[in-house]
Amino acid sequence: MKKVITYGTYDLLHYGHIRLLERAKALGDYLIVGVTADDFDKTRGKINVQQSLIERIESVYATGLADEIIVEEYEGQKIDDIIRHEIDIFTVGSDWVGKFDYLNEYCEVVYLDRTEGISSSELRSDKREL
Ligand code: C2G
């Protein structure tokens, strides 16, 4: 069984996220999605996340694409997860090209094309204008 893992905040879940999850799922047989904890997002500069961790997990769950959902809480967790869950493929959108090459030591790394024209940041600013 080929196991795939991907990570993200998934704030205000949109079709860019869904397309990413669909293609991640298609890379293997079992998809694990790591949803970032609020505190972890703050440490990596994401300070304007609108939805709580539970809401973001529920959105990912509702896509029906994740076989398992975990929470990403600390820097360096990806390596631990890949080892613990015996992951074959780590995947993430192309906005991260090169950033996760260090994981090649532990599994295959695949960058999927990011969907143009949609982002959580834009949705957050639209919300502010309402
Ligand atoms: N994504 C995409 N197209 C978009 C927006 C996002 O393909 N228009 C992808 C991102 O590349 C990522 C996933 O959807 O693979 C989740 O995006 P975010 O919620 O913005 O998460 P991100 O900050 O990219 O976190 O440890 C966290 C991960 O490194 C990724």
Backbone and ligand atoms as CSV (ligand in chain L), in Angstrom:
chain,resi,resn,atom,element,x,y,z
A,1,MET,N,N,0.841,-1.205,0.000
A,1,MET,CA,C,0.000,0.000,0.000
A,1,MET,C,C,0.877,1.257,0.000
A,2,LYS,N,N,0.619,2.160,-0.937
A,2,LYS,CA,C,1.411,3.380,-1.025
A,2,LYS,C,C,0.772,4.467,-0.166
A,3,LYS,N,N,1.561,5.002,0.780
A,3,LYS,CA,C,1.023,6.014,1.704
A,3,LYS,C,C,1.559,7.407,1.357
A,4,VAL,N,N,0.628,8.347,1.298
A,4,VAL,CA,C,0.952,9.727,0.910
A,4,VAL,C,C,0.631,10.643,2.085
A,5,ILE,N,N,1.469,11.678,2.261
A,5,ILE,CA,C,1.166,12.665,3.308
A,5,ILE,C,C,1.257,14.072,2.725
A,6,THR,N,N,0.376,14.951,3.174
A,6,THR,CA,C,0.444,16.349,2.789
A,6,THR,C,C,0.024,17.201,3.980
A,7,TYR,N,N,0.417,18.470,3.962
A,7,TYR,CA,C,0.155,19.349,5.108
A,7,TYR,C,C,-0.440,20.668,4.655
A,8,GLY,N,N,-1.130,21.336,5.552
A,8,GLY,CA,C,-1.595,22.679,5.226
A,8,GLY,C,C,-2.450,23.258,6.336
A,9,THR,N,N,-2.765,24.532,6.175
A,9,THR,CA,C,-3.630,25.214,7.139
A,9,THR,C,C,-5.099,24.967,6.796
A,10,TYR,N,N,-5.392,25.004,5.497
A,10,TYR,CA,C,-6.759,24.776,5.004
A,10,TYR,C,C,-7.757,25.740,5.641
A,11,ASP,N,N,-7.365,27.035,5.682
A,11,ASP,CA,C,-8.275,28.058,6.194
A,11,ASP,C,C,-9.257,28.426,5.083
A,12,LEU,N,N,-10.525,28.511,5.383
A,12,LEU,CA,C,-11.565,28.860,4.409
A,12,LEU,C,C,-11.401,27.972,3.166
A,13,LEU,N,N,-11.506,26.695,3.378
A,13,LEU,CA,C,-11.219,25.686,2.343
A,13,LEU,C,C,-11.830,26.056,0.985
A,14,HIS,N,N,-11.013,26.003,-0.040
A,14,HIS,CA,C,-11.464,26.398,-1.383
A,14,HIS,C,C,-11.030,25.358,-2.408
A,15,TYR,N,N,-11.410,25.565,-3.691
A,15,TYR,CA,C,-11.153,24.519,-4.683
A,15,TYR,C,C,-9.671,24.321,-4.958
A,16,GLY,N,N,-8.818,25.318,-4.660
A,16,GLY,CA,C,-7.367,25.107,-4.798
A,16,GLY,C,C,-6.910,24.019,-3.833
A,17,HIS,N,N,-7.423,24.069,-2.607
A,17,HIS,CA,C,-7.099,23.024,-1.613
A,17,HIS,C,C,-7.653,21.666,-2.069
A,18,ILE,N,N,-8.897,21.695,-2.538
A,18,ILE,CA,C,-9.552,20.425,-2.909
A,18,ILE,C,C,-8.813,19.775,-4.083
A,19,ARG,N,N,-8.436,20.571,-5.065
A,19,ARG,CA,C,-7.683,20.019,-6.214
A,19,ARG,C,C,-6.347,19.439,-5.744
A,20,LEU,N,N,-5.726,20.110,-4.769
A,20,LEU,CA,C,-4.461,19.599,-4.231
A,20,LEU,C,C,-4.692,18.243,-3.551
A,21,LEU,N,N,-5.735,18.169,-2.742
A,21,LEU,CA,C,-6.018,16.927,-2.012
A,21,LEU,C,C,-6.400,15.797,-2.974
A,22,GLU,N,N,-7.154,16.109,-4.023
A,22,GLU,CA,C,-7.534,15.080,-5.009
A,22,GLU,C,C,-6.297,14.490,-5.665
A,23,ARG,N,N,-5.375,15.356,-6.060
A,23,ARG,CA,C,-4.170,14.862,-6.743
A,23,ARG,C,C,-3.232,14.150,-5.771
A,24,ALA,N,N,-3.208,14.622,-4.525
A,24,ALA,CA,C,-2.398,13.939,-3.501
A,24,ALA,C,C,-2.932,12.523,-3.293
A,25,LYS,N,N,-4.236,12.420,-3.189
A,25,LYS,CA,C,-4.880,11.112,-2.993
A,25,LYS,C,C,-4.552,10.176,-4.157
A,26,ALA,N,N,-4.568,10.725,-5.377
A,26,ALA,CA,C,-4.346,9.912,-6.576
A,26,ALA,C,C,-2.903,9.409,-6.687
A,27,LEU,N,N,-1.996,9.985,-5.909
A,27,LEU,CA,C,-0.594,9.538,-5.945
A,27,LEU,C,C,-0.405,8.180,-5.262
A,28,GLY,N,N,-1.365,7.772,-4.445
A,28,GLY,CA,C,-1.188,6.518,-3.703
A,28,GLY,C,C,-2.514,5.900,-3.317
A,29,ASP,N,N,-2.462,5.089,-2.229
A,29,ASP,CA,C,-3.665,4.365,-1.804
A,29,ASP,C,C,-4.244,4.908,-0.503
A,30,TYR,N,N,-3.431,5.648,0.251
A,30,TYR,CA,C,-3.855,6.081,1.581
A,30,TYR,C,C,-3.299,7.479,1.813
A,31,LEU,N,N,-4.206,8.430,2.080
A,31,LEU,CA,C,-3.774,9.824,2.227
A,31,LEU,C,C,-3.906,10.316,3.671
A,32,ILE,N,N,-2.795,10.779,4.212
A,32,ILE,CA,C,-2.799,11.416,5.526
A,32,ILE,C,C,-2.662,12.919,5.323
A,33,VAL,N,N,-3.549,13.694,5.950
A,33,VAL,CA,C,-3.478,15.156,5.840
A,33,VAL,C,C,-3.114,15.734,7.205
A,34,GLY,N,N,-2.040,16.490,7.225
A,34,GLY,CA,C,-1.620,17.172,8.456
A,34,GLY,C,C,-2.174,18.598,8.444
A,35,VAL,N,N,-3.010,18.896,9.413
A,35,VAL,CA,C,-3.579,20.245,9.516
A,35,VAL,C,C,-2.803,20.997,10.601
A,36,THR,N,N,-2.381,22.206,10.279
A,36,THR,CA,C,-1.510,22.952,11.193
A,36,THR,C,C,-2.248,23.462,12.430
A,37,ALA,N,N,-1.642,23.285,13.562
A,37,ALA,CA,C,-2.186,23.834,14.815
A,37,ALA,C,C,-2.045,25.360,14.799
A,38,ASP,N,N,-2.938,26.045,15.509
A,38,ASP,CA,C,-2.919,27.520,15.517
A,38,ASP,C,C,-1.561,28.057,15.971
A,39,ASP,N,N,-1.019,27.499,17.024
A,39,ASP,CA,C,0.262,27.999,17.540
A,39,ASP,C,C,1.392,27.775,16.535
A,40,PHE,N,N,1.354,26.635,15.844
A,40,PHE,CA,C,2.396,26.358,14.848
A,40,PHE,C,C,2.301,27.370,13.713
A,41,ASP,N,N,1.064,27.681,13.279
A,41,ASP,CA,C,0.897,28.677,12.213
A,41,ASP,C,C,1.463,30.024,12.640
A,42,LYS,N,N,1.247,30.394,13.890
A,42,LYS,CA,C,1.773,31.686,14.366
A,42,LYS,C,C,3.288,31.711,14.264
A,43,THR,N,N,3.932,30.597,14.622
A,43,THR,CA,C,5.403,30.570,14.586
A,43,THR,C,C,5.912,30.678,13.157
A,44,ARG,N,N,5.086,30.303,12.168
A,44,ARG,CA,C,5.553,30.411,10.776
A,44,ARG,C,C,4.928,31.607,10.060
A,45,GLY,N,N,4.448,32.573,10.850
A,45,GLY,CA,C,4.035,33.859,10.285
A,45,GLY,C,C,2.610,33.941,9.801
A,46,LYS,N,N,1.831,32.868,9.968
A,46,LYS,CA,C,0.423,32.925,9.562
A,46,LYS,C,C,-0.395,33.403,10.752
A,47,ILE,N,N,-0.662,34.701,10.799
A,47,ILE,CA,C,-1.291,35.260,12.000
A,47,ILE,C,C,-2.758,35.608,11.782
A,48,ASN,N,N,-3.220,35.497,10.537
A,48,ASN,CA,C,-4.575,35.969,10.230
A,48,ASN,C,C,-5.531,34.832,9.874
A,49,VAL,N,N,-5.274,33.649,10.412
A,49,VAL,CA,C,-6.117,32.493,10.103
A,49,VAL,C,C,-7.498,32.716,10.721
A,50,GLN,N,N,-8.543,32.542,9.913
A,50,GLN,CA,C,-9.909,32.875,10.352
A,50,GLN,C,C,-10.578,31.742,11.136
A,51,GLN,N,N,-10.274,30.516,10.741
A,51,GLN,CA,C,-11.007,29.393,11.337
A,51,GLN,C,C,-10.174,28.680,12.401
A,52,SER,N,N,-10.889,28.098,13.355
A,52,SER,CA,C,-10.207,27.345,14.410
A,52,SER,C,C,-9.661,26.041,13.831
A,53,LEU,N,N,-8.776,25.418,14.570
A,53,LEU,CA,C,-8.219,24.129,14.139
A,53,LEU,C,C,-9.344,23.129,13.883
A,54,ILE,N,N,-10.315,23.078,14.780
A,54,ILE,CA,C,-11.407,22.101,14.636
A,54,ILE,C,C,-12.215,22.370,13.365
A,55,GLU,N,N,-12.490,23.624,13.087
A,55,GLU,CA,C,-13.238,23.958,11.857
A,55,GLU,C,C,-12.435,23.563,10.622
A,56,ARG,N,N,-11.127,23.788,10.659
A,56,ARG,CA,C,-10.297,23.468,9.505
A,56,ARG,C,C,-10.189,21.949,9.311
A,57,ILE,N,N,-10.108,21.230,10.424
A,57,ILE,CA,C,-10.094,19.760,10.340
A,57,ILE,C,C,-11.424,19.262,9.768
A,58,GLU,N,N,-12.534,19.858,10.233
A,58,GLU,CA,C,-13.853,19.429,9.747
A,58,GLU,C,C,-13.991,19.663,8.245
A,59,SER,N,N,-13.429,20.779,7.757
A,59,SER,CA,C,-13.494,21.060,6.314
A,59,SER,C,C,-12.734,20.008,5.520
A,60,VAL,N,N,-11.546,19.669,5.995
A,60,VAL,CA,C,-10.752,18.646,5.294
A,60,VAL,C,C,-11.486,17.305,5.347
A,61,TYR,N,N,-12.044,16.983,6.507
A,61,TYR,CA,C,-12.782,15.730,6.669
A,61,TYR,C,C,-13.952,15.667,5.681
A,62,ALA,N,N,-14.634,16.802,5.518
A,62,ALA,CA,C,-15.836,16.858,4.672
A,62,ALA,C,C,-15.517,16.611,3.194
A,63,THR,N,N,-14.266,16.797,2.791
A,63,THR,CA,C,-13.922,16.525,1.381
A,63,THR,C,C,-13.998,15.028,1.092
A,64,GLY,N,N,-13.894,14.206,2.141
A,64,GLY,CA,C,-13.914,12.760,1.948
A,64,GLY,C,C,-12.627,12.226,1.322
A,65,LEU,N,N,-11.613,13.068,1.193
A,65,LEU,CA,C,-10.384,12.659,0.499
A,65,LEU,C,C,-9.308,12.148,1.455
A,66,ALA,N,N,-9.394,12.535,2.723
A,66,ALA,CA,C,-8.366,12.133,3.689
A,66,ALA,C,C,-8.735,10.803,4.342
A,67,ASP,N,N,-7.802,9.865,4.317
A,67,ASP,CA,C,-8.029,8.607,5.036
A,67,ASP,C,C,-7.727,8.796,6.515
A,68,GLU,N,N,-6.891,9.786,6.827
A,68,GLU,CA,C,-6.502,10.049,8.211
A,68,GLU,C,C,-6.106,11.515,8.311
A,69,ILE,N,N,-6.489,12.151,9.406
A,69,ILE,CA,C,-6.115,13.552,9.617
A,69,ILE,C,C,-5.311,13.632,10.905
A,70,ILE,N,N,-4.166,14.313,10.819
A,70,ILE,CA,C,-3.343,14.513,12.009
A,70,ILE,C,C,-3.122,16.017,12.189
A,71,VAL,N,N,-2.574,16.399,13.320
A,71,VAL,CA,C,-2.325,17.823,13.576
A,71,VAL,C,C,-0.813,18.060,13.531
A,72,GLU,N,N,-0.411,19.106,12.799
A,72,GLU,CA,C,1.016,19.469,12.745
A,72,GLU,C,C,1.271,20.541,13.797
A,73,GLU,N,N,2.132,20.213,14.754
A,73,GLU,CA,C,2.299,21.096,15.915
A,73,GLU,C,C,3.676,21.699,16.081
A,74,TYR,N,N,4.688,21.144,15.429
A,74,TYR,CA,C,6.037,21.659,15.678
A,74,TYR,C,C,6.935,21.514,14.460
A,75,GLU,N,N,7.923,22.372,14.401
A,75,GLU,CA,C,8.952,22.335,13.361
A,75,GLU,C,C,9.678,20.993,13.467
A,76,GLY,N,N,9.840,20.335,12.367
A,76,GLY,CA,C,10.542,19.050,12.402
A,76,GLY,C,C,9.609,17.854,12.512
A,77,GLN,N,N,8.326,18.123,12.679
A,77,GLN,CA,C,7.361,17.016,12.832
A,77,GLN,C,C,7.227,16.187,11.555
A,78,LYS,N,N,7.434,16.842,10.404
A,78,LYS,CA,C,7.233,16.111,9.136
A,78,LYS,C,C,8.118,14.866,9.087
A,79,ILE,N,N,9.367,15.012,9.498
A,79,ILE,CA,C,10.275,13.852,9.478
A,79,ILE,C,C,9.748,12.762,10.413
A,80,ASP,N,N,9.339,13.160,11.599
A,80,ASP,CA,C,8.812,12.183,12.570
A,80,ASP,C,C,7.584,11.468,12.001
A,81,ASP,N,N,6.681,12.240,11.366
A,81,ASP,CA,C,5.452,11.647,10.808
A,81,ASP,C,C,5.773,10.663,9.692
A,82,ILE,N,N,6.703,11.065,8.817
A,82,ILE,CA,C,7.050,10.217,7.666
A,82,ILE,C,C,7.596,8.877,8.152
A,83,ILE,N,N,8.410,8.935,9.189
A,83,ILE,CA,C,8.978,7.694,9.733
A,83,ILE,C,C,7.884,6.890,10.447
A,84,ARG,N,N,7.143,7.556,11.323
A,84,ARG,CA,C,6.135,6.876,12.144
A,84,ARG,C,C,5.056,6.213,11.288
A,85,HIS,N,N,4.614,6.909,10.242
A,85,HIS,CA,C,3.510,6.395,9.412
A,85,HIS,C,C,4.004,5.629,8.177
A,86,GLU,N,N,5.321,5.433,8.076
A,86,GLU,CA,C,5.922,4.700,6.948
A,86,GLU,C,C,5.415,5.247,5.610
A,87,ILE,N,N,5.637,6.569,5.434
A,87,ILE,CA,C,5.143,7.291,4.269
A,87,ILE,C,C,6.032,7.041,3.046
A,88,ASP,N,N,5.378,6.865,1.896
A,88,ASP,CA,C,6.108,6.701,0.629
A,88,ASP,C,C,6.291,8.033,-0.096
A,89,ILE,N,N,5.274,8.893,-0.033
A,89,ILE,CA,C,5.325,10.153,-0.791
A,89,ILE,C,C,4.872,11.320,0.082
A,90,PHE,N,N,5.703,12.350,0.119
A,90,PHE,CA,C,5.305,13.634,0.709
A,90,PHE,C,C,4.950,14.546,-0.453
A,91,THR,N,N,3.806,15.210,-0.388
A,91,THR,CA,C,3.451,16.127,-1.466
A,91,THR,C,C,2.902,17.440,-0.918
A,92,VAL,N,N,3.094,18.490,-1.724
A,92,VAL,CA,C,2.641,19.824,-1.338
A,92,VAL,C,C,2.581,20.650,-2.623
A,93,GLY,N,N,1.936,21.802,-2.581
A,93,GLY,CA,C,1.795,22.626,-3.779
A,93,GLY,C,C,3.106,23.267,-4.225
A,94,SER,N,N,3.097,23.705,-5.494
A,94,SER,CA,C,4.330,24.198,-6.122
A,94,SER,C,C,4.800,25.538,-5.557
A,95,ASP,N,N,3.988,26.168,-4.714
A,95,ASP,CA,C,4.481,27.380,-4.043
A,95,ASP,C,C,5.637,27.030,-3.096
A,96,TRP,N,N,5.809,25.736,-2.838
A,96,TRP,CA,C,6.851,25.295,-1.909
A,96,TRP,C,C,8.031,24.628,-2.603
A,97,VAL,N,N,8.126,24.744,-3.926
A,97,VAL,CA,C,9.180,24.033,-4.664
A,97,VAL,C,C,10.558,24.277,-4.043
A,98,GLY,N,N,11.251,23.195,-3.769
A,98,GLY,CA,C,12.605,23.267,-3.216
A,98,GLY,C,C,12.642,23.266,-1.694
A,99,LYS,N,N,11.579,23.780,-1.077
A,99,LYS,CA,C,11.597,23.969,0.391
A,99,LYS,C,C,11.604,22.647,1.165
A,100,PHE,N,N,11.069,21.598,0.530
A,100,PHE,CA,C,10.983,20.329,1.251
A,100,PHE,C,C,11.856,19.243,0.626
A,101,ASP,N,N,12.838,19.672,-0.175
A,101,ASP,CA,C,13.740,18.689,-0.795
A,101,ASP,C,C,14.483,17.865,0.258
A,102,TYR,N,N,14.673,18.449,1.450
A,102,TYR,CA,C,15.399,17.723,2.508
A,102,TYR,C,C,14.662,16.442,2.926
A,103,LEU,N,N,13.366,16.367,2.617
A,103,LEU,CA,C,12.603,15.163,2.992
A,103,LEU,C,C,12.882,13.987,2.053
A,104,ASN,N,N,13.549,14.261,0.914
A,104,ASN,CA,C,13.920,13.191,-0.023
A,104,ASN,C,C,14.745,12.093,0.634
A,105,GLU,N,N,15.367,12.447,1.740
A,105,GLU,CA,C,16.149,11.467,2.492
A,105,GLU,C,C,15.248,10.386,3.105
A,106,TYR,N,N,13.964,10.732,3.288
A,106,TYR,CA,C,13.045,9.842,4.004
A,106,TYR,C,C,11.966,9.237,3.109
A,107,CYS,N,N,11.594,9.951,2.030
A,107,CYS,CA,C,10.553,9.459,1.118
A,107,CYS,C,C,10.631,10.264,-0.178
A,108,GLU,N,N,9.766,9.917,-1.126
A,108,GLU,CA,C,9.721,10.689,-2.383
A,108,GLU,C,C,9.011,12.021,-2.114
A,109,VAL,N,N,9.494,13.093,-2.729
A,109,VAL,CA,C,8.879,14.415,-2.558
A,109,VAL,C,C,8.288,14.848,-3.904
A,110,VAL,N,N,7.001,15.163,-3.904
A,110,VAL,CA,C,6.315,15.558,-5.150
A,110,VAL,C,C,5.688,16.933,-4.952
A,111,TYR,N,N,6.021,17.881,-5.829
A,111,TYR,CA,C,5.388,19.203,-5.796
A,111,TYR,C,C,4.292,19.234,-6.868
A,112,LEU,N,N,3.085,19.505,-6.447
A,112,LEU,CA,C,1.945,19.556,-7.376
A,112,LEU,C,C,1.664,21.006,-7.760
A,113,ASP,N,N,1.293,21.226,-9.018
A,113,ASP,CA,C,1.031,22.599,-9.470
A,113,ASP,C,C,-0.035,23.259,-8.605
A,114,ARG,N,N,0.280,24.450,-8.146
A,114,ARG,CA,C,-0.671,25.223,-7.361
A,114,ARG,C,C,-1.778,25.713,-8.289
A,115,THR,N,N,-3.004,25.768,-7.795
A,115,THR,CA,C,-4.121,26.287,-8.589
A,115,THR,C,C,-4.058,27.805,-8.580
A,116,GLU,N,N,-3.987,28.391,-9.772
A,116,GLU,CA,C,-3.868,29.852,-9.855
A,116,GLU,C,C,-5.217,30.533,-9.589
A,117,GLY,N,N,-5.165,31.744,-9.089
A,117,GLY,CA,C,-6.368,32.574,-9.015
A,117,GLY,C,C,-7.215,32.417,-7.772
A,118,ILE,N,N,-6.760,31.606,-6.820
A,118,ILE,CA,C,-7.544,31.458,-5.579
A,118,ILE,C,C,-6.577,31.257,-4.417
A,119,SER,N,N,-6.853,31.928,-3.305
A,119,SER,CA,C,-6.036,31.709,-2.107
A,119,SER,C,C,-6.824,32.101,-0.867
A,120,SER,N,N,-6.418,31.511,0.257
A,120,SER,CA,C,-7.076,31.842,1.526
A,120,SER,C,C,-6.891,33.321,1.846
A,121,SER,N,N,-5.705,33.867,1.480
A,121,SER,CA,C,-5.433,35.283,1.781
A,121,SER,C,C,-6.445,36.175,1.066
A,122,GLU,N,N,-6.720,35.840,-0.224
A,122,GLU,CA,C,-7.717,36.644,-0.960
A,122,GLU,C,C,-9.086,36.507,-0.321
A,123,LEU,N,N,-9.444,35.292,0.068
A,123,LEU,CA,C,-10.761,35.087,0.683
A,123,LEU,C,C,-10.857,35.851,1.996
A,124,ARG,N,N,-9.743,35.892,2.750
A,124,ARG,CA,C,-9.759,36.631,4.022
A,124,ARG,C,C,-9.940,38.123,3.764
A,125,SER,N,N,-9.287,38.654,2.727
A,125,SER,CA,C,-9.421,40.094,2.481
A,125,SER,C,C,-10.803,40.406,1.940
A,126,ASP,N,N,-11.395,39.487,1.144
A,126,ASP,CA,C,-12.777,39.694,0.679
A,126,ASP,C,C,-13.694,39.812,1.877
A,127,LYS,N,N,-13.449,38.929,2.869
A,127,LYS,CA,C,-14.292,38.906,4.068
A,127,LYS,C,C,-14.228,40.245,4.790
A,128,ARG,N,N,-12.989,40.794,4.851
A,128,ARG,CA,C,-12.819,42.054,5.569
A,128,ARG,C,C,-13.571,43.195,4.900
A,129,GLU,N,N,-13.729,43.096,3.549
A,129,GLU,CA,C,-14.402,44.181,2.820
A,129,GLU,C,C,-15.911,44.145,2.999
A,130,LEU,N,N,-16.476,43.004,3.437
A,130,LEU,CA,C,-17.935,42.880,3.549
A,130,LEU,C,C,-18.494,43.798,4.628
L,1,C2G,N1,N,-2.720,25.179,-2.597
L,1,C2G,C1,C,-2.875,25.040,-3.973
L,1,C2G,N2,N,-3.468,26.042,-4.688
L,1,C2G,C2,C,-3.901,27.167,-4.080
L,1,C2G,C3,C,-3.761,27.320,-2.693
L,1,C2G,C4,C,-3.159,26.294,-1.957
L,1,C2G,O1,O,-2.476,24.018,-4.566
L,1,C2G,N3,N,-4.474,28.120,-4.830
L,1,C2G,C5,C,-2.085,24.101,-1.824
L,1,C2G,C6,C,-0.804,24.528,-1.095
L,1,C2G,O2,O,0.299,24.513,-1.972
L,1,C2G,C7,C,-0.713,23.463,-0.017
L,1,C2G,C8,C,-2.203,23.170,0.306
L,1,C2G,O3,O,-2.956,23.658,-0.802
L,1,C2G,O4,O,-0.122,22.288,-0.541
L,1,C2G,C9,C,-2.645,23.845,1.587
L,1,C2G,O5,O,-2.411,25.245,1.459
L,1,C2G,P1,P,-2.357,26.172,2.772
L,1,C2G,O6,O,-3.543,25.915,3.597
L,1,C2G,O7,O,-2.070,27.564,2.307
L,1,C2G,O8,O,-1.128,25.586,3.594
L,1,C2G,P2,P,0.405,25.982,3.499
L,1,C2G,O9,O,0.678,27.248,4.215
L,1,C2G,O10,O,0.828,25.929,2.058
L,1,C2G,O11,O,1.098,24.825,4.357
L,1,C2G,O12,O,3.369,22.689,7.060
L,1,C2G,C10,C,2.394,23.298,6.255
L,1,C2G,C11,C,2.653,23.031,4.827
L,1,C2G,O13,O,3.968,23.306,4.620
L,1,C2G,C12,C,1.827,23.787,3.794
